[in-house]
Amino acid sequence: MSDPLDRVTSTPPPTLGEGCVRRYDPDALSPENGTEFPGAAELWQQLQRTTGDKPESPPEK
């Protein structure tokens, strides 16, 4: 099996923290990193209906 990292086309943005609290640096993210998802709320509601769960508010950004 080939290394999956060979398929990476760009370097990931910088991160903050370590271990389980490691996250991308919000100041370093840009539209090229896919930080915008205008349809997130609609997708969340659709997924809630599909699974039969009571629709609730989408997760906080």
Beta strands, then each sheet from edge to edge (+ up, - down):
strand 1: 15-16
strand 2: 23-24
sheet 1: 1+ 2-
end
